[in-house]
Amino acid sequence: MASSASSASSVPAATPARAILLMVAAMAVLTLNDSIAKWLTQRVPVGEVMAVRGALVVAFAVAWAAARGRLRDLRVHRWRPHLLRGALMASSTFLFVTSLSLMPIADAIAISFAGPIFGTVLGALVLRERVGWRRWTAVAVGFAGVLVMVRPTPETVRMVALVPLAAALIGAFRDVVTRRMGTGGESTLAILVLSTAVVAVAGLLTLPFGWVVPDWPEIGLFAVTAVLVGVAQGLMIESLRHGEVGLVGPFKYTSLVWAVLLGALVWGDLPGPWTWAGSAIVIASGLYIWRREASLARRPRQG
């Protein structure tokens, strides 16, 4: 699990490089987790996956804290934002998985990557983050790179496209809440455990709609995916603690690059020219933001 900070005062004023690296790492771990979760959802209902995995994440996180003598990091200062973040996490997960069953996966992924744009807007409006035209342009270019990779079909004009779009918007609100909690004194461990517990309860509510008894290999996959989700969430929370939503959000685009690499290494799926071109655009956009923020950190900020 990522180490937790206990107060806003412990957060440096400007740590863009660290925030970016944490988000890139979080996306790599999440991409690996998605590959494992895909196997589970072929037989196990989505609600059951959310409930069992969430319960394991909470159990592992608490056990990790106890073993390290860090149970004090579970102290909650304000319950409302924890419950809000958990509700937002549960809602976005349900919506995105539902969209995968209603439309082509490339379309759902492309639309969901509107999230960083939503996050940049909400960061500016809600958190009063200063976002200059250069960052806006880099975000738009990164989104264009994702579209080049996935090349969504005309099916995206249907009303069903609102489902992954809503998931992206809710996810952006979750990031804003996470940023405010992280800089407001809530520890990473508390944010992770409480929010994941809410997601687990939400998944448990689907029990009347039918669950299956997992076999031993599936139980093993549940344990692995729980560890991966816990690590990824911890990294993401820490990233949003150290960096603005508008800064780290665009680096969520790198998850598609990680997916390409994982597909090539594990399944031998070599990327085509469109994927290579889109990946280059996404990477270039991220490197520009990184270099820009590093430069601004060395002089008075101009936007």
GUKE-575861 format. One line per field, with one value per residue (C-alpha): residue number from 1; residue in three letters; x, y, z. Coordinates in steps of 0.25 Angstrom, whole numbers, padded with zeros to 4 digits. Layout:
// GUKE-575861
num c(NUM,...)
residu c(ala,...)
px c(X,...)
py c(Y,...)
pz c(Z,...)
//
This chain:
// GUKE-575861
num c(1,2,3,4,5,6,7,8,9,10,11,12,13,14,15,16,17,18,19,20,21,22,23,24,25,26,27,28,29,30,31,32,33,34,35,36,37,38,39,40,41,42,43,44,45,46,47,48,49,50,51,52,53,54,55,56,57,58,59,60,61,62,63,64,65,66,67,68,69,70,71,72,73,74,75,76,77,78,79,80,81,82,83,84,85,86,87,88,89,90,91,92,93,94,95,96,97,98,99,100,101,102,103,104,105,106,107,108,109,110,111,112,113,114,115,116,117,118,119,120,121,122,123,124,125,126,127,128,129,130,131,132,133,134,135,136,137,138,139,140,141,142,143,144,145,146,147,148,149,150,151,152,153,154,155,156,157,158,159,160,161,162,163,164,165,166,167,168,169,170,171,172,173,174,175,176,177,178,179,180,181,182,183,184,185,186,187,188,189,190,191,192,193,194,195,196,197,198,199,200,201,202,203,204,205,206,207,208,209,210,211,212,213,214,215,216,217,218,219,220,221,222,223,224,225,226,227,228,229,230,231,232,233,234,235,236,237,238,239,240,241,242,243,244,245,246,247,248,249,250,251,252,253,254,255,256,257,258,259,260,261,262,263,264,265,266,267,268,269,270,271,272,273,274,275,276,277,278,279,280,281,282,283,284,285,286,287,288,289,290,291,292,293,294,295,296,297,298,299,300,301,302,303)
residu c(met,ala,ser,ser,ala,ser,ser,ala,ser,ser,val,pro,ala,ala,thr,pro,ala,arg,ala,ile,leu,leu,met,val,ala,ala,met,ala,val,leu,thr,leu,asn,asp,ser,ile,ala,lys,trp,leu,thr,gln,arg,val,pro,val,gly,glu,val,met,ala,val,arg,gly,ala,leu,val,val,ala,phe,ala,val,ala,trp,ala,ala,ala,arg,gly,arg,leu,arg,asp,leu,arg,val,his,arg,trp,arg,pro,his,leu,leu,arg,gly,ala,leu,met,ala,ser,ser,thr,phe,leu,phe,val,thr,ser,leu,ser,leu,met,pro,ile,ala,asp,ala,ile,ala,ile,ser,phe,ala,gly,pro,ile,phe,gly,thr,val,leu,gly,ala,leu,val,leu,arg,glu,arg,val,gly,trp,arg,arg,trp,thr,ala,val,ala,val,gly,phe,ala,gly,val,leu,val,met,val,arg,pro,thr,pro,glu,thr,val,arg,met,val,ala,leu,val,pro,leu,ala,ala,ala,leu,ile,gly,ala,phe,arg,asp,val,val,thr,arg,arg,met,gly,thr,gly,gly,glu,ser,thr,leu,ala,ile,leu,val,leu,ser,thr,ala,val,val,ala,val,ala,gly,leu,leu,thr,leu,pro,phe,gly,trp,val,val,pro,asp,trp,pro,glu,ile,gly,leu,phe,ala,val,thr,ala,val,leu,val,gly,val,ala,gln,gly,leu,met,ile,glu,ser,leu,arg,his,gly,glu,val,gly,leu,val,gly,pro,phe,lys,tyr,thr,ser,leu,val,trp,ala,val,leu,leu,gly,ala,leu,val,trp,gly,asp,leu,pro,gly,pro,trp,thr,trp,ala,gly,ser,ala,ile,val,ile,ala,ser,gly,leu,tyr,ile,trp,arg,arg,glu,ala,ser,leu,ala,arg,arg,pro,arg,gln,gly)
px c(0000,0005,0009,-0001,0000,-0007,-0009,-0009,0003,0012,0009,0019,0014,0018,0022,0017,0028,0024,0009,0011,0019,0009,-0002,0005,0009,-0006,-0011,-0001,-0006,-0020,-0018,-0012,-0024,-0034,-0028,-0030,-0044,-0048,-0046,-0054,-0066,-0068,-0074,-0076,-0086,-0081,-0087,-0081,-0067,-0069,-0074,-0063,-0052,-0055,-0056,-0043,-0037,-0042,-0037,-0023,-0022,-0025,-0016,-0005,-0007,-0008,0005,0012,0006,-0001,-0015,-0016,-0016,-0030,-0035,-0046,-0047,-0060,-0069,-0077,-0066,-0062,-0076,-0078,-0065,-0069,-0083,-0076,-0067,-0078,-0087,-0076,-0072,-0086,-0088,-0075,-0077,-0091,-0087,-0077,-0090,-0097,-0087,-0074,-0062,-0054,-0066,-0068,-0053,-0052,-0064,-0059,-0046,-0054,-0051,-0038,-0045,-0056,-0046,-0038,-0051,-0056,-0042,-0043,-0057,-0058,-0044,-0040,-0028,-0021,-0021,-0014,-0017,-0005,-0010,-0024,-0017,-0009,-0021,-0029,-0017,-0016,-0031,-0029,-0017,-0027,-0037,-0026,-0023,-0038,-0044,-0059,-0070,-0082,-0089,-0085,-0095,-0106,-0112,-0105,-0093,-0098,-0095,-0079,-0080,-0087,-0077,-0066,-0073,-0075,-0061,-0056,-0064,-0058,-0044,-0048,-0053,-0041,-0032,-0040,-0039,-0024,-0020,-0030,-0024,-0030,-0020,-0018,-0021,-0034,-0039,-0035,-0042,-0055,-0058,-0055,-0064,-0075,-0073,-0073,-0087,-0092,-0088,-0094,-0107,-0107,-0108,-0123,-0120,-0112,-0098,-0089,-0080,-0065,-0056,-0042,-0035,-0045,-0043,-0028,-0031,-0040,-0028,-0019,-0028,-0031,-0016,-0015,-0027,-0022,-0009,-0014,-0024,-0013,-0005,-0016,-0020,-0005,-0004,-0016,-0011,0002,-0003,-0015,-0027,-0024,-0009,-0010,-0023,-0018,-0008,-0020,-0018,-0006,-0015,-0017,-0002,0000,-0012,-0004,0009,0002,-0005,0008,0015,0005,-0004,0005,-0004,0005,-0001,-0004,0000,-0012,-0009,0006,0002,-0008,0002,0012,0002,-0002,0012,0016,0005,0008,0023,0019,0011,0022,0032,0023,0020,0035,0038,0027,0031,0045,0038,0026,0014,0007,-0004)
py c(0000,0014,0022,0031,0046,0050,0065,0075,0082,0071,0073,0081,0093,0088,0074,0072,0062,0053,0054,0051,0039,0034,0035,0028,0017,0016,0014,0003,-0005,-0002,-0007,-0020,-0021,-0019,-0031,-0040,-0034,-0037,-0052,-0051,-0044,-0055,-0063,-0055,-0044,-0029,-0026,-0039,-0035,-0021,-0027,-0038,-0030,-0018,-0026,-0032,-0018,-0013,-0026,-0025,-0010,-0012,-0024,-0016,-0004,-0013,-0020,-0007,-0001,0010,0008,0022,0026,0020,0032,0039,0054,0056,0045,0052,0053,0039,0034,0043,0038,0024,0027,0033,0022,0011,0019,0021,0007,0002,0012,0008,-0007,-0005,0003,-0009,-0018,-0007,-0003,-0006,-0006,0004,0014,0013,0015,0027,0034,0031,0038,0051,0049,0057,0068,0068,0068,0080,0088,0084,0086,0101,0103,0096,0096,0109,0103,0112,0105,0113,0111,0102,0092,0092,0090,0078,0072,0073,0067,0056,0053,0053,0043,0034,0035,0032,0019,0014,0020,0020,0016,0024,0017,0027,0037,0028,0032,0020,0028,0036,0024,0024,0040,0040,0030,0039,0052,0045,0040,0054,0058,0047,0052,0066,0061,0053,0065,0073,0061,0059,0073,0075,0065,0052,0041,0032,0019,0025,0030,0016,0008,0016,0018,0004,-0001,0008,0001,-0013,-0010,-0005,-0018,-0026,-0019,-0027,-0041,-0043,-0042,-0055,-0058,-0070,-0078,-0075,-0087,-0087,-0081,-0070,-0068,-0066,-0056,-0048,-0047,-0043,-0032,-0027,-0025,-0018,-0009,-0005,-0001,0006,0014,0018,0023,0031,0037,0041,0047,0055,0060,0065,0070,0078,0070,0078,0074,0059,0056,0056,0045,0035,0034,0026,0014,0011,0011,0001,-0007,-0007,-0012,-0022,-0028,-0029,-0035,-0045,-0048,-0045,-0035,-0025,-0011,-0006,0007,0015,0010,0014,0028,0030,0026,0035,0047,0043,0042,0055,0062,0056,0060,0074,0076,0070,0079,0091,0089,0086,0099,0107,0101,0108,0122,0130,0123,0130,0120)
pz c(0000,-0003,0010,0016,0020,0032,0029,0019,0025,0021,0006,-0001,-0008,-0022,-0026,-0040,-0044,-0032,-0035,-0049,-0047,-0036,-0046,-0057,-0048,-0043,-0057,-0060,-0048,-0051,-0066,-0060,-0051,-0062,-0070,-0057,-0054,-0069,-0066,-0053,-0060,-0070,-0060,-0047,-0047,-0046,-0033,-0027,-0032,-0026,-0013,-0011,-0016,-0008,0005,0002,-0001,0013,0020,0014,0016,0031,0033,0026,0035,0048,0044,0042,0055,0046,0051,0055,0040,0039,0048,0041,0042,0034,0030,0019,0009,0011,0008,-0004,-0010,-0008,-0014,-0026,-0028,-0027,-0037,-0048,-0047,-0049,-0061,-0068,-0067,-0072,-0084,-0088,-0089,-0097,-0107,-0114,-0104,-0113,-0112,-0097,-0095,-0104,-0097,-0083,-0086,-0086,-0071,-0071,-0078,-0068,-0057,-0062,-0063,-0049,-0044,-0049,-0045,-0031,-0026,-0033,-0039,-0049,-0063,-0075,-0089,-0091,-0082,-0088,-0101,-0096,-0090,-0103,-0111,-0102,-0104,-0119,-0117,-0110,-0121,-0132,-0124,-0122,-0134,-0129,-0139,-0143,-0132,-0122,-0126,-0120,-0106,-0100,-0101,-0089,-0080,-0081,-0082,-0068,-0063,-0067,-0061,-0048,-0048,-0049,-0037,-0030,-0033,-0028,-0015,-0014,-0016,-0006,0005,0002,0005,0016,0026,0023,0022,0009,0017,0022,0009,0003,0013,0015,0000,-0003,0008,0002,-0012,-0005,0001,-0012,-0019,-0007,-0011,-0024,-0016,-0019,-0034,-0033,-0029,-0032,-0023,-0028,-0030,-0024,-0036,-0036,-0021,-0024,-0035,-0025,-0016,-0026,-0032,-0018,-0015,-0029,-0027,-0013,-0018,-0030,-0021,-0012,-0023,-0029,-0015,-0013,-0027,-0025,-0011,-0018,-0031,-0036,-0043,-0056,-0055,-0052,-0059,-0074,-0069,-0068,-0083,-0081,-0077,-0092,-0094,-0083,-0089,-0102,-0096,-0087,-0099,-0107,-0096,-0090,-0102,-0114,-0119,-0127,-0128,-0142,-0148,-0142,-0128,-0130,-0135,-0124,-0113,-0118,-0117,-0103,-0099,-0105,-0099,-0085,-0086,-0090,-0078,-0069,-0075,-0074,-0059,-0056,-0062,-0055,-0042,-0043,-0046,-0042,-0048,-0060,-0063)
//
